Amino acid sequence: MSSHKLTRRDFVAASTASALFAASPAFAAGGKRQVALVGTGSRGTGFWGKYLNDNYNDVIDYVGLCDINPGRLDYALDHMGVDCPVFTDFDAMLAEAKPDLVIVTTVDSTHDEFIVKGLRAGLDVVTEKPMTTDETKCQAILNAAEKSQGKLIVALNYRNGIIFSRLKEHLLQEKIGRLTSIDFHWYLNTYHGASYFRRWHGLRDKGGTLLCHKSAHHFDLLNWWIDSEPVEVHAYGGLEHYGHNNPFRGKRCMDCPHTDKCEFFWDMTKDERMMNLYHANEKYDGYIRDNCLWREEIDIFDKMAVQIRYANDVQVSYSLTTYSPYEGFRVAFNGMKGRMETWEGVPSLDAIQQDQSQLHAKEMDHTSHTQAELQYHEIVTQRNFRDFERELIPYVRSGHWGGDQIMFDRIFRGIDKRPDLDLSVDVRDGAMSVLIGIAARKSIDEGRPIRIADLTSLDPV
């Protein structure tokens, strides 16, 4: 770690990494960006691959796909509808395909490898969240970004969501006075939450725990809402539901002898995409998509509580639960002159019971939905000594609360309709979002508060 501490002002002055959104669209004038994608799993082939090729092929061309699994590469070509070379070696792809933009959608713990190589080659890089999974890798990315002519974008799309942007507007207007603290609680249900423990995400050496993989979204929202950076983190967590916490287990759901008594049984054979993408290609790398979520090797947390202190003295109480009966969140903002709060997915508050098995698919889908659902998000504000006010925001759930298209338009078309909200996410933002999770993990493991400034060369402001 460098002994020289970088404030935000120093960092922006020393690096071009934050300039992509503000200065120019991510494609050359009069031409298309030449895009290479590394990591052809579900997120890579769908969220980035097929969606971008279907909707942004006037400004991008795929010139290469890379994965360690040749079977998934063949599937990716067909599913995405592209015709480009495929590679199992990333360096060979850079040399032969000659992209000017790299999209990284690999296992989280390998993001740093491809980000650093792309930046060192002078290329622009877009990476899935989290940017990385530990402080050493984070510092390597910061160093590469500081020296590169290329720019790094971290795809933290939640801040683009319509409901989250509305909350930001109210905070900028100081509707409840100066912000002093936030209570933020996120609930993953027994479908979506459980799915992480079936996949590689259940191993901390692959995903850094859900404090990195999932909570990076939430920590970025907090940093953005608060308009400051985290100084100290103290956390608690445990593994008390999944993993070893069950009297029986199998190797995988598909051939498990306990399906008649396991409430978490998932029949992957009913999902054609999962079968074609993963099961058909297990022979190449051994990755099993329907792993048993009770397997002993799981070593991440399934309950997490995090206290965060910010440079501007705002305090945060955050929690993540992975076995809730419903999927949603509650967030409340406490200010010197009042309180503002909203929620989603809490049946007793929404007065509607949604199909829990389909909620995550709805979040990821960019199309409209016809099933009965909420009509509005509610934001309730009450200033001190006054009655509460209720604001109704049209309900949008698909495409990450409507944020995906806003983010993609800004990255690939250079369209930023709300520059006042600072929706872009640069390398420093990406680092701060993941450093909270890294610090929280260390705090749980070591039983002590962790200072953000002790992790990398960044000095929180």
C-alpha positions in Angstrom: 0.0 0.0 0.0 1.3 3.5 -0.9 2.1 5.7 2.1 0.9 8.8 0.2 -2.8 9.3 1.0 -5.0 10.5 -1.9 -8.0 12.7 -1.2 -10.8 12.9 -3.8 -9.4 16.1 -5.2 -5.9 14.6 -5.5 -7.3 11.5 -7.0 -9.3 13.3 -9.7 -6.3 15.5 -10.5 -4.0 12.5 -10.9 -6.4 10.3 -12.8 -8.5 10.5 -15.9 -10.7 7.6 -14.6 -13.6 9.8 -13.7 -13.8 11.7 -16.9 -15.6 9.2 -19.2 -19.2 10.1 -18.4 -18.7 13.9 -18.2 -16.3 14.4 -21.1 -17.4 12.1 -23.8 -19.5 9.2 -24.8 -17.8 5.8 -24.6 -17.6 5.5 -28.4 -15.4 7.2 -30.9 -16.9 10.1 -32.9 -18.4 8.7 -36.2 -17.7 5.1 -35.3 -18.6 2.2 -33.1 -16.8 1.0 -30.0 -14.9 -2.2 -30.5 -16.0 -4.3 -27.5 -14.5 -7.4 -26.0 -16.3 -9.2 -23.2 -14.6 -11.6 -20.7 -16.8 -13.9 -18.7 -19.7 -15.5 -20.5 -21.9 -16.7 -17.6 -25.5 -15.7 -17.1 -24.7 -12.0 -16.4 -22.2 -11.7 -19.2 -24.3 -13.3 -21.9 -27.6 -11.8 -20.9 -27.5 -8.5 -19.0 -24.4 -7.3 -21.0 -24.2 -9.5 -24.0 -27.6 -10.0 -25.6 -29.2 -6.8 -24.2 -26.4 -4.6 -25.5 -26.2 -6.4 -28.9 -30.0 -6.1 -29.3 -30.3 -2.5 -28.2 -26.9 -0.7 -28.8 -25.6 -2.4 -32.0 -25.6 1.0 -33.7 -22.8 2.2 -31.4 -20.9 -1.0 -30.5 -19.5 -4.1 -32.2 -18.5 -7.2 -30.4 -15.0 -8.2 -31.6 -14.2 -10.9 -29.1 -15.6 -13.1 -26.3 -13.4 -14.7 -23.7 -14.0 -17.5 -21.1 -12.1 -20.4 -19.6 -15.1 -22.6 -20.7 -15.2 -23.2 -24.4 -18.7 -24.6 -24.2 -20.1 -21.4 -22.7 -18.3 -19.5 -25.4 -20.2 -21.4 -28.1 -23.5 -20.8 -26.2 -22.7 -17.1 -25.9 -22.3 -16.6 -29.6 -25.7 -18.1 -30.2 -27.6 -16.5 -27.3 -26.1 -13.1 -27.9 -26.6 -13.3 -31.6 -23.1 -12.2 -32.4 -20.4 -13.4 -34.9 -17.0 -12.7 -33.5 -13.9 -14.6 -32.5 -13.8 -16.4 -29.2 -10.8 -16.9 -26.9 -9.9 -18.9 -23.8 -6.9 -16.6 -23.3 -7.5 -13.0 -22.4 -4.1 -11.7 -23.5 -4.6 -13.4 -26.9 -8.0 -11.7 -27.2 -6.5 -8.2 -26.6 -3.7 -8.9 -29.1 -5.8 -10.3 -31.8 -9.3 -8.7 -31.5 -7.8 -5.3 -30.7 -10.8 -3.9 -28.7 -10.9 -0.4 -27.4 -13.4 -1.2 -24.6 -13.4 -4.3 -22.4 -16.4 -5.5 -20.3 -15.5 -7.6 -17.3 -18.2 -10.1 -16.0 -16.1 -12.9 -14.6 -16.0 -14.3 -11.1 -15.6 -11.4 -8.7 -12.2 -12.4 -7.4 -10.8 -12.2 -10.9 -12.1 -8.8 -11.9 -8.8 -7.1 -10.9 -6.8 -9.3 -13.3 -8.7 -8.2 -16.3 -9.3 -4.6 -15.2 -5.6 -4.1 -14.6 -4.6 -5.7 -17.9 -7.1 -3.6 -19.8 -6.0 -0.4 -18.2 -2.4 -1.1 -18.7 -3.1 -1.6 -22.4 -4.6 1.8 -22.5 -8.2 0.6 -23.0 -11.5 1.7 -21.4 -12.9 -0.9 -19.1 -16.4 -1.5 -17.8 -16.6 -3.9 -14.9 -19.5 -5.6 -13.1 -19.8 -4.9 -9.4 -18.1 -5.4 -7.1 -15.0 -3.8 -8.5 -12.9 -6.3 -6.6 -12.9 -8.4 -3.4 -9.9 -7.3 -1.2 -7.8 -4.3 -0.4 -4.7 -5.5 -2.2 -6.5 -6.0 -5.5 -8.3 -2.7 -5.0 -4.9 -0.9 -4.6 -3.6 -2.6 -7.8 -6.7 -1.3 -9.7 -6.2 2.2 -8.3 -2.5 2.2 -9.3 -3.4 1.0 -12.8 -6.1 3.6 -13.2 -3.9 6.4 -12.1 -1.3 5.6 -14.8 -3.7 4.6 -17.6 -5.0 6.6 -20.5 -8.0 4.3 -20.4 -11.0 4.9 -18.1 -12.7 2.5 -15.7 -16.5 2.4 -15.2 -18.0 0.4 -12.4 -21.5 -0.8 -13.2 -23.2 0.1 -9.9 -26.6 0.7 -11.5 -28.8 1.1 -8.4 -28.1 4.8 -8.1 -29.8 5.2 -11.5 -33.0 3.6 -10.2 -36.0 6.0 -10.3 -36.9 5.6 -6.6 -33.3 6.0 -5.4 -32.7 9.1 -7.6 -35.9 10.7 -6.1 -34.5 10.2 -2.6 -31.3 11.8 -3.7 -33.2 14.8 -5.0 -34.9 15.3 -1.6 -31.5 15.0 0.2 -30.0 17.6 -2.1 -32.9 19.9 -1.3 -32.4 19.2 2.5 -36.0 18.3 2.8 -35.3 17.0 6.3 -32.5 19.4 7.1 -28.9 18.3 7.4 -28.6 14.6 7.2 -27.4 12.9 10.4 -28.0 9.2 10.1 -29.5 6.4 7.9 -31.1 3.1 8.8 -30.9 0.8 5.8 -32.0 -2.8 5.8 -32.1 -5.2 2.8 -34.0 -8.5 2.7 -33.2 -11.3 0.3 -35.9 -14.0 0.2 -35.5 -17.7 0.3 -35.4 -17.9 -3.5 -33.0 -15.2 -4.4 -31.0 -15.2 -1.2 -30.6 -19.0 -1.3 -29.4 -18.9 -4.9 -26.1 -17.3 -3.8 -25.3 -20.3 -1.6 -25.7 -22.7 -4.5 -23.3 -20.8 -6.7 -19.6 -19.8 -6.5 -20.8 -16.8 -4.4 -20.9 -19.1 -1.4 -17.1 -19.2 -1.3 -15.4 -16.1 0.0 -12.3 -16.7 -2.1 -14.6 -16.3 -5.2 -17.0 -13.5 -4.2 -15.5 -11.9 -1.1 -18.8 -12.6 0.8 -22.1 -10.9 0.1 -20.7 -7.8 1.8 -18.8 -7.3 -1.4 -20.9 -9.0 -4.1 -24.4 -7.8 -3.1 -23.8 -5.0 -0.6 -21.6 -3.1 -2.9 -24.8 -1.9 -4.5 -26.2 -0.7 -1.2 -22.9 0.9 0.0 -22.6 2.8 -3.2 -26.2 4.1 -2.7 -25.2 5.2 0.9 -22.0 6.9 -0.3 -23.9 8.7 -3.0 -26.9 9.7 -0.8 -24.6 11.0 2.0 -22.2 12.7 -0.4 -19.2 11.7 1.7 -16.9 8.8 2.2 -16.7 6.1 4.9 -14.1 6.5 7.6 -14.7 3.6 9.9 -16.6 0.3 9.9 -17.7 -2.0 12.7 -19.6 -5.2 11.8 -21.1 -8.4 13.0 -22.1 -11.4 11.0 -22.5 -15.2 11.0 -23.4 -18.3 9.1 -26.4 -19.7 10.9 -28.9 -20.9 8.2 -27.1 -22.2 5.1 -24.0 -24.3 4.7 -23.3 -26.7 7.6 -26.5 -25.7 9.4 -28.6 -28.6 8.2 -28.8 -32.3 9.2 -28.7 -33.5 5.6 -27.0 -32.5 2.3 -26.4 -33.8 -1.1 -24.0 -32.9 -3.9 -26.5 -31.1 -6.1 -30.2 -30.7 -6.4 -30.4 -32.6 -9.7 -29.6 -35.9 -8.2 -30.2 -35.3 -4.5 -31.8 -38.1 -2.4 -33.4 -35.5 -0.1 -35.6 -33.6 -2.5 -38.8 -34.7 -0.8 -37.9 -33.0 2.5 -35.8 -30.0 1.4 -37.8 -26.8 1.0 -34.9 -25.3 -0.9 -34.9 -27.9 -3.7 -34.4 -26.2 -7.1 -35.2 -28.1 -10.3 -32.7 -26.7 -12.8 -34.0 -29.0 -15.5 -37.1 -26.7 -15.8 -34.8 -23.8 -16.8 -33.7 -24.2 -20.4 -31.2 -21.4 -20.3 -29.5 -22.7 -17.1 -29.3 -26.2 -18.6 -27.8 -25.0 -21.9 -25.4 -22.5 -20.3 -24.2 -24.4 -17.3 -25.2 -28.1 -17.1 -24.3 -28.8 -20.8 -20.8 -27.4 -20.2 -19.9 -28.8 -16.8 -17.4 -31.2 -18.5 -15.1 -28.3 -19.3 -14.6 -26.7 -15.9 -16.6 -28.8 -13.4 -18.7 -25.8 -12.3 -22.1 -27.0 -10.9 -24.8 -24.4 -11.0 -27.3 -26.3 -8.7 -24.8 -27.0 -5.9 -26.3 -28.0 -2.6 -26.7 -24.9 -0.4 -26.0 -27.0 2.7 -22.5 -28.0 1.6 -19.8 -27.8 4.2 -17.4 -25.7 2.2 -19.7 -22.6 2.3 -17.8 -20.0 4.3 -19.6 -16.7 3.8 -22.1 -14.9 6.1 -25.8 -15.3 5.8 -26.6 -12.5 8.3 -24.7 -9.2 8.4 -25.0 -6.0 10.5 -22.7 -3.1 9.7 -22.2 0.3 11.4 -20.5 2.9 9.3 -19.1 6.4 10.2 -18.6 8.9 7.5 -16.2 11.8 7.1 -19.0 14.3 7.4 -20.1 12.5 10.7 -23.2 10.8 9.2 -23.8 7.4 10.8 -25.3 4.4 9.1 -26.9 1.2 10.5 -27.1 -1.4 7.7 -28.1 -5.0 7.6 -28.5 -7.8 5.0 -30.6 -10.9 5.6 -30.4 -13.8 3.2 -33.4 -16.0 4.3 -36.2 -13.5 4.6 -39.8 -14.7 3.7 -40.0 -11.7 1.4 -37.6 -9.7 -0.8 -37.3 -6.0 -0.3 -35.8 -3.1 1.7 -36.5 -0.4 4.2 -34.5 2.8 4.4 -35.0 5.8 6.6 -33.1 9.1 6.6 -32.8 11.1 9.8 -32.1 14.8 9.6 -31.9 17.8 11.9 -35.4 18.8 10.9 -37.2 15.5 10.3 -37.2 12.0 8.9 -37.8 10.5 5.4 -38.4 6.9 4.7 -39.5 4.4 2.0 -39.7 0.7 1.6 -40.4 -2.1 -0.9 -41.6 -5.6 -0.8 -42.7 -5.7 2.9 -46.2 -7.3 2.5 -47.6 -5.8 5.7 -46.8 -2.3 4.4 -47.4 -2.8 0.7 -50.7 -4.6 1.4 -49.9 -7.0 -1.5 -48.4 -10.5 -1.6 -46.1 -10.9 -4.6 -44.8 -14.2 -6.0 -41.5 -14.4 -4.2 -40.0 -16.9 -6.6 -40.2 -14.4 -9.5 -39.0 -11.1 -7.9 -35.4 -11.3 -8.8 -36.2 -12.3 -12.4 -38.3 -9.1 -12.5 -35.4 -7.0 -11.3 -33.1 -8.4 -14.0 -35.6 -8.2 -16.8 -35.8 -5.1 -19.0 -39.3 -5.8 -20.4 -42.6 -4.8 -19.0 -44.7 -7.1 -16.8 -48.4 -7.7 -16.8 -48.8 -9.5 -13.5 -50.6 -7.6 -10.7 -48.1 -5.5 -8.7 -47.8 -2.3 -6.8 -48.8 0.9 -8.5 -46.5 3.3 -6.5 -43.5 3.6 -4.4 -44.2 5.7 -1.3 -41.9 8.2 0.3 -43.1 9.4 3.7 -41.6 12.6 5.0 -42.3 14.2 8.4 -40.6 17.4 9.5 -40.3 18.0 13.3 -43.5 19.3 14.8 -45.5 18.8 11.6 -47.8 16.1 10.1 -46.3 13.5 7.7 -46.4 13.9 3.9 -46.8 11.0 1.6 -45.4 11.2 -2.0 -46.3 8.5 -4.6 -43.8 7.6 -7.2 -44.8 5.4 -10.2 -43.7 1.9 -9.4 -40.9 0.6 -11.5 -39.2 -2.7 -10.6 -37.8 -4.2 -13.9 -34.4 -3.3 -15.1 -33.2 -2.5 -11.6 -35.9 0.1 -10.8 -35.6 1.5 -14.3 -32.0 2.3 -13.9 -30.4 0.0 -16.4 -31.3 1.9 -19.5 -30.3 5.1 -17.9 -26.9 3.7 -17.1 -26.4 2.0 -20.5 -27.5 5.2 -22.4 -24.9 7.2 -20.4 -22.1 4.6 -21.0 -22.7 3.8 -24.7 -24.5 6.9 -26.0 -23.1 9.6 -23.8 -26.6 10.6 -22.7 -26.7 12.1 -19.2 -30.2 13.6 -18.6 -29.5 14.2 -14.9 -25.9 15.6 -14.5 -27.1 17.3 -11.3 -27.5 13.9 -9.6 -23.9 12.7 -10.2 -25.1 9.3 -11.4 -21.7 8.2 -12.9 -19.5 5.8 -11.0 -15.8 6.2 -11.4 -12.9 4.1 -10.0 -12.9 5.9 -6.7 -16.6 5.4 -6.2 -16.2 1.7 -7.1 -13.4 1.4 -4.5 -15.3 3.1 -1.7 -18.3 0.9 -2.3 -16.3 -2.3 -2.0 -13.9 -1.1 0.8 -16.9 -0.9 3.2 -17.6 -4.5 2.5 -13.9 -5.5 2.8 -13.7 -3.6 6.1 -16.9 -5.2 7.4 -15.6 -8.6 6.5 -12.3 -7.9 8.4 -14.2 -6.4 11.3 -16.3 -9.6 11.7 -13.3 -11.8 11.3 -11.1 -9.8 13.7 -13.7 -8.5 16.1 -12.7 -4.8 15.9 -13.5 -1.6 14.0 -11.6 -1.1 10.7 -10.5 2.2 9.4 -11.0 2.7 5.6 -7.8 4.7 5.4 -5.8 1.7 6.6 -6.8 -0.4 3.6 -5.5 1.5 0.5 -3.9 4.8 -0.4 -7.3 6.6 -0.5 -8.0 9.1 2.2 -11.8 9.4 2.8 -13.4 12.8 2.6 
